[in-house]
């Protein structure tokens, strides 16, 4: 029984699902280069941004994003500015525990069902 629980936990960790969570502009300070930022614009478009070195709100009410260079870990000389009036939501991609457990449950149920169909079509006996 313990072995089955450990296998289930390993499946949860391996199937690790991620989701985008809405954040407040005050939370931009905690962004690291490992995070993926998603901007949802008023016109319905989405933009995913990676390798973020720095993100903050300027005095002109704009979102300023400075990225690491893709070649080396140096700051790009060009920064990108987005007007907050055009941005509907700012989201960050994070590990989603509920989605991971739910998908692992269905994966386990599906594999078990396939195993039972393939190997126990004539009837299976438990314990002997």
Helices and strands as residue ranges (DSSP letters): H 2-14, E 18-22, G 25-30, E 37-41, E 46-49, E 52-57, E 62-67, E 80-83, E 87-95, H 97-119
